[in-house]
Amino acid sequence: MLNAPLRIMIYTNAVGKAVFFIERPSDQFSAFENKEISKAGVSLGQKVTALLRVLQVLVPEGLSEK
């Protein structure tokens, strides 16, 4: 994730709950119009999804889709 061009935000919403936001890697990596890079974006989204599930954190809708 250190070299991935993705924005990540963690913030507290209006009711005091923590919110995790990440740009969908598959969307960002597909912009390079390279099949291998696009596959890496899909894989990264799946890995972030798996990590959030292990941490028992709500997975943002659509994170690992595509």
PyRosetta script that sets phi, psi and omega in degrees:
from pyrosetta import init, pose_from_sequence

init()
pose = pose_from_sequence("MLNAPLRIMIYTNAVGKAVFFIERPSDQFSAFENKEISKAGVSLGQKVTALLRVLQVLVPEGLSEK")
pose.set_psi(1, -20.0)
pose.set_omega(1, -177.2)
pose.set_phi(2, -62.0)
pose.set_psi(2, -33.6)
pose.set_omega(2, -178.1)
pose.set_phi(3, -105.4)
pose.set_psi(3, 3.8)
pose.set_omega(3, 179.0)
pose.set_phi(4, -80.8)
pose.set_psi(4, 135.0)
pose.set_omega(4, -179.0)
pose.set_phi(5, -80.3)
pose.set_psi(5, 66.3)
pose.set_omega(5, -176.6)
pose.set_phi(6, -126.2)
pose.set_psi(6, 140.1)
pose.set_omega(6, 173.3)
pose.set_phi(7, -92.4)
pose.set_psi(7, 137.2)
pose.set_omega(7, 177.6)
pose.set_phi(8, -127.7)
pose.set_psi(8, 136.1)
pose.set_omega(8, 176.7)
pose.set_phi(9, -134.0)
pose.set_psi(9, 140.2)
pose.set_omega(9, 170.8)
pose.set_phi(10, -127.6)
pose.set_psi(10, 124.8)
pose.set_omega(10, -176.9)
pose.set_phi(11, -148.6)
pose.set_psi(11, 169.9)
pose.set_omega(11, 177.0)
pose.set_phi(12, -101.5)
pose.set_psi(12, 129.3)
pose.set_omega(12, -179.6)
pose.set_phi(13, -82.8)
pose.set_psi(13, -175.2)
pose.set_omega(13, -174.8)
pose.set_phi(14, -62.8)
pose.set_psi(14, -24.6)
pose.set_omega(14, -179.7)
pose.set_phi(15, -101.3)
pose.set_psi(15, 12.2)
pose.set_omega(15, 174.4)
pose.set_phi(16, 85.6)
pose.set_psi(16, 11.6)
pose.set_omega(16, 179.3)
pose.set_phi(17, -93.4)
pose.set_psi(17, 144.3)
pose.set_omega(17, 176.2)
pose.set_phi(18, -73.7)
pose.set_psi(18, 138.8)
pose.set_omega(18, 179.9)
pose.set_phi(19, -125.3)
pose.set_psi(19, 132.8)
pose.set_omega(19, 177.1)
pose.set_phi(20, -109.4)
pose.set_psi(20, 128.2)
pose.set_omega(20, 178.0)
pose.set_phi(21, -126.8)
pose.set_psi(21, 135.2)
pose.set_omega(21, 173.9)
pose.set_phi(22, -142.4)
pose.set_psi(22, 139.3)
pose.set_omega(22, 172.9)
pose.set_phi(23, -65.5)
pose.set_psi(23, 142.2)
pose.set_omega(23, -178.7)
pose.set_phi(24, -69.0)
pose.set_psi(24, 116.0)
pose.set_omega(24, -177.5)
pose.set_phi(25, -55.9)
pose.set_psi(25, -36.9)
pose.set_omega(25, -178.7)
pose.set_phi(26, -62.9)
pose.set_psi(26, -36.2)
pose.set_omega(26, 177.8)
pose.set_phi(27, -68.5)
pose.set_psi(27, -46.1)
pose.set_omega(27, -176.7)
pose.set_phi(28, -67.5)
pose.set_psi(28, -43.6)
pose.set_omega(28, -176.3)
pose.set_phi(29, -73.1)
pose.set_psi(29, -27.3)
pose.set_omega(29, 179.9)
pose.set_phi(30, -68.2)
pose.set_psi(30, -19.1)
pose.set_omega(30, 179.0)
pose.set_phi(31, -64.2)
pose.set_psi(31, -20.1)
pose.set_omega(31, 179.4)
pose.set_phi(32, -77.8)
pose.set_psi(32, -9.4)
pose.set_omega(32, 178.4)
pose.set_phi(33, 52.6)
pose.set_psi(33, 44.2)
pose.set_omega(33, 178.1)
pose.set_phi(34, -132.6)
pose.set_psi(34, 124.0)
pose.set_omega(34, -173.6)
pose.set_phi(35, -57.9)
pose.set_psi(35, -42.8)
pose.set_omega(35, -178.2)
pose.set_phi(36, -68.3)
pose.set_psi(36, -39.6)
pose.set_omega(36, 177.8)
pose.set_phi(37, -67.1)
pose.set_psi(37, -40.1)
pose.set_omega(37, 177.5)
pose.set_phi(38, -61.0)
pose.set_psi(38, -42.3)
pose.set_omega(38, 177.6)
pose.set_phi(39, -62.5)
pose.set_psi(39, -36.7)
pose.set_omega(39, 177.5)
pose.set_phi(40, -64.6)
pose.set_psi(40, -36.4)
pose.set_omega(40, 177.4)
pose.set_phi(41, -64.7)
pose.set_psi(41, -41.6)
pose.set_omega(41, 177.2)
pose.set_phi(42, -63.4)
pose.set_psi(42, -45.5)
pose.set_omega(42, -179.8)
pose.set_phi(43, -61.7)
pose.set_psi(43, -42.3)
pose.set_omega(43, 179.2)
pose.set_phi(44, -63.4)
pose.set_psi(44, -41.3)
pose.set_omega(44, 176.9)
pose.set_phi(45, -60.6)
pose.set_psi(45, -40.4)
pose.set_omega(45, 178.7)
pose.set_phi(46, -66.7)
pose.set_psi(46, -38.5)
pose.set_omega(46, 179.5)
pose.set_phi(47, -68.5)
pose.set_psi(47, -41.4)
pose.set_omega(47, 177.1)
pose.set_phi(48, -64.4)
pose.set_psi(48, -41.2)
pose.set_omega(48, 177.0)
pose.set_phi(49, -58.7)
pose.set_psi(49, -46.9)
pose.set_omega(49, 179.8)
pose.set_phi(50, -61.7)
pose.set_psi(50, -41.8)
pose.set_omega(50, 179.0)
pose.set_phi(51, -62.3)
pose.set_psi(51, -45.8)
pose.set_omega(51, 180.0)
pose.set_phi(52, -62.5)
pose.set_psi(52, -37.9)
pose.set_omega(52, 178.8)
pose.set_phi(53, -66.2)
pose.set_psi(53, -41.5)
pose.set_omega(53, 177.2)
pose.set_phi(54, -61.6)
pose.set_psi(54, -38.3)
pose.set_omega(54, 178.6)
pose.set_phi(55, -77.9)
pose.set_psi(55, -2.6)
pose.set_omega(55, -178.2)
pose.set_phi(56, 58.1)
pose.set_psi(56, 44.7)
pose.set_omega(56, 177.8)
pose.set_phi(57, -108.6)
pose.set_psi(57, 142.5)
pose.set_omega(57, 177.9)
pose.set_phi(58, -60.0)
pose.set_psi(58, 126.8)
pose.set_omega(58, -179.5)
pose.set_phi(59, -82.6)
pose.set_psi(59, 127.0)
pose.set_omega(59, 177.8)
pose.set_phi(60, -56.6)
pose.set_psi(60, 138.1)
pose.set_omega(60, -177.4)
pose.set_phi(61, -56.4)
pose.set_psi(61, 129.0)
pose.set_omega(61, 175.6)
pose.set_phi(62, 80.2)
pose.set_psi(62, 7.3)
pose.set_omega(62, -175.7)
pose.set_phi(63, -57.5)
pose.set_psi(63, -46.7)
pose.set_omega(63, -175.0)
pose.set_phi(64, -102.9)
pose.set_psi(64, 14.9)
pose.set_omega(64, 177.4)
pose.set_phi(65, -74.3)
pose.set_psi(65, 164.6)
pose.set_omega(65, 176.4)
pose.set_phi(66, 98.0)
pose.dump_pdb("model.pdb")
